[in-house]
């Protein structure tokens, strides 16, 4: 069982409409880059980059360096969090 502090970190990490959208996109396209996410959301690269960084810090996203690209995937907690959100 997770502690209240750990749960708070996950909830705060996803407490933004951009971040929720990013989680949903990454769930559909594992390995997507920030550039790909930015194009899908029609957003600003710097903004999307900052939100993906927050999701990584919250433990909801993983990032993997591949050459000059950084690919993103859901962490196990990110997957569980999305399943939780689908209940509502």
N, C-alpha and C positions, 0 to 999 in steps of 0.2 A: 504494500500500500504506500502510495506517495504521501509525503508530508504536505501540510497546508502551504508551506513556503514553495515547494516544488510546483504544486498546482497553480499557485499565484503566478509563478514565472511563465507557465504555459498560457494562462489566460491573458496576462498582460502582453505577452508576445504576439498574440493574435487579436488584440483589442483595437483593430483598425480595419476599415473596409478594404483598403489596399492589400493588407496582409492576408485577409481572408480570401480575397480574389487570387492572390499569389499561391496560397496553399491549394486552392481548387485547380489552378492551372498546372501546378507541378504534379498534382495527383494524376492528371490526365496525360502529362508529358514528362515522365521521369527523365532527368538528364538535360532539361532545358536550361539555357543560359539566361542571364539577366537581359541580354539583348532580345531574346525571344519572348521573354515575359513582357518586356516593355512594348514590343510590337503588338502582342495580343491584347494588352490593356490600353494601348494607345496613350501611354503615359510618358513621363519624363524619366530618362535613364537614371539620373542622379537620385530622384525620389524612389524609384523602384529598387535601385541598388541599396539604398539605406534601409528600406523595408525588408529586403531579403537578408541583409546583415542582422537586423533585429530578430528575424525568425530563426536564423542560425544560432544567435546568442541565447534565444529562448529554448533552444533544443528541439524545435519543430521541423527544421530543415537541415539537411546535410549538404555540404558542398564538396565537390571533388575536382581537383585541378587536373586538366587534361591539356597539355601544351600551353597555349596562351588563353585557353577558355576555362571558365569555371562552370561546371554543371551542377545543377541542384536536384535533389530528391527529397522525398519526405523521410523524416526519421521515424522510427517506430512510434514515438510519441506524437508526431505529426499525423500519422495515419490514425492513431487512436482518437486524436482530437477531431479530425474530420468525421470519423464515425460518430462521435458524440454530437457534433453539429448537425448531422443528418437526422438525428432524432427530432430536432425542432424544425 
